Amino acid sequence: MIIGARFPGRYLQGPGIVARLGQELAGFGAKAIIVLDRGVHDLLAETIRAACDGHLAIELIRHGGECSNDEIASVAAAARASGARVVLGAGGGKALDTAKAAAHEAGIACVVMPTIAASDAPCSALAVVYKPNGSVDHDHFLPRNPDLVIVDTEIVARAPARFLAAGIGDALATWYEAEACRRSGALNCLGVRGVPLAYEIARICRDTVFEFGVAALAECDAKVPGPAFERIVEANILLSGLGFESGGVAGAHAIHHGLSELDEVHHHLHGEKVAIGVLAELKLQGVPEEEYVRVRDFCAAVRLPTRLRDIGIVDATEAKLRIIAERACRPGEIMHNEAMPVTAEMVVRVLRELV
C-alpha cells in the first residue's frame, strides 16, 4: 500500500515578520513579482516596499479581484518579462491562488503571505479559478505547494474576528473528515492513503481549536496577537492545511459544496458553511449525542452558525434541501469518502434537523 503526504516548503509565523520579507524573497532571486490584494493594497504596499528595499527588486501588481485565467496569465507574463524568480501573493485567497497558479505557469518559485486566517488554503497546492462573472470555473491542482508561507500575525489580528472564526470552522472539519477517510481507506489529495502523521496532525488541529478558539477570538477583538491567537492562526492555516491535503476530505466539505448551490448563502464565508457541513456530517455518521452537542455548542461559542437559517436559508423547503443533497452526493464527490454509503435522502433527512 502506497501512502504519502504533502507540505509547503517552509512555514514562518509571528508578529512583525513582514519585516523579514525582503531577505526571505531574496533567497529565491534578485527580482520578485508581488501580487497584492486590492483590499489591503493601500494598507500594505509601502510596508512591503520598505521590507524589500535593499534586498531585491520588486514589481508590485494590484490584484484585479478574481483568480481568473486572464489574471493568472497576466501575472505570469509580467514575471517572464521582468525576469522575476519568485511570485509573492499577499492578501486573501483569490490573490494567493493567482500567485500560486502564475508562479507555476512561469516556472518560478511561489511565496504566499495571507492577511487573514479564514481558511487553510495558503499552504495548499490548489488554486480555485473563477470566471469573470465570479462563478467558479475549475479547481487547478498544482504539482507542488508554495515554497514559503509567511504569516504576520500583527497583520492578521487587524482583520475582523469573523474571518478568524470562519477559519476555525474550516479547521474544525479537518479531523472529522480525515478520520472518515482513514476509516474508509479513501485517498488524499495525492491520490494515495495518508501517512499516520497526517491523521495525528488533524487530531492536534481539532484539539487546538477546541482549547484556544474562544480566547483567540477575544484577542482578535482587541487586535492583539496573543498566545491563543497564535495557536489558532497556526491551526487554521498550517495544521488544517496539512491535515486536509494529506489526510483527505469528506462529508463536511461535500455539504459545503451543496450549500453553495443556493444564492442565499453566497454572502457567507467558506468556513461558516463548512461548520454547518461538520454538524450535518456528524449526524450522518451517527456519532454519540454528547459528541454532537459538544461540537454544536463549540460552534456557537466561537460565533459559527449552527442552523441553516444562520447562513441565510430561512425558507428551507424540501426542494432546496434536495438541491443541496444532490450536489453533495453526486457521483465522484468527496461525500463518498465517508466510511458508510451516503445517499441524497440521508442528507435531506439530517439537514431537516438543522433548520
Secondary structure, DSSP 8 states (H G I E B T S, - for coil): --EE----S-EEEETTGGGGHHHHHHTT-SEEEEEE-TTTHHHHHHHHHHHHTTT-EEEEEE--SS--HHHHHHHHHHHHHHT-SEEEEEESHHHHHHHHHHHHHHT-EEEEEES--S-SGGGSSEEEEE-TTSSEEEEEE-SS--SEEEEEHHHHTTS-HHHHHHHHHHHHHHHHHHHHHHHHT---TTSSEE-HHHHHHHHHHHHHHHHHHHHHHHHHHTT---HHHHHHHIIIIIIHHHHHHHH---HHHHHHHHHTTSGGGTTS-HHHHHHHHHHHHHHHHT--HHHHHHHHHHHHHTT---SGGGGT--S--HHHHHHHHHHHTSTT-GGGGSSS---HHHHHHHHHTT-
